[in-house]
């Protein structure tokens, strides 16, 4: 069982440790189970790609200054939410962006949130693109600003190293092959745009970008 201390790692270590773990979303009596397959680390006040670069402590970035394991939600392009998990100790504003998920259970719910259809009605392109991007996964799991600042170990949304199905406990793999690459869409970040702080599970078809 994952505890709060798990999130007190630095951002890079947490970004790697989250791969293979399950992100479980519950609302209105429904449960969506997914697996984290791609992450990005943002390393706080020295990272030119981070929202807190230069120690920008604002109302918007306040969740990043909380202890590891809190949720930071922000909007991109004025319409898509992204979910980040704070890392490290209080007042060290590092975080991990969740970039892509593998859908496991609650497929009709995800398909309805993304496309207004049942999963079996989706074409191959739609299935491939269900949760392979930070904005897509937030739409698919109904993640929005109402979760901002909350714990990632709550009844509404949580990170877990197992889930239950048909009476069985299915646990996350412990031995993964992890690939490293540049982070996405941060060309403004000067030399930091080339840091290999994006991590993904090798061979996963659900990764957003290779």
Buried (B, 14 or more C-beta within 10 A) or exposed (E): EBEEEBBBBBBBBBBBBBBBBBBBBBBEEEEBBBBBBBBBBBBBBEBBBBBBBEEEBEEBBBBBBBBBBBBBBBBEEEEBBBBBBBBBBEEBBBBBBBBBBBBBBBBBBBBBBBBEEEBEEBEEEBEEBBBBBBBBBBBBBBBEEEBBBBBBBEEBBBBBBBBEEEEEEEEBEEEBEBBEBBBBEBEEBEEBBEBEBBBBBEEBEBBBBE
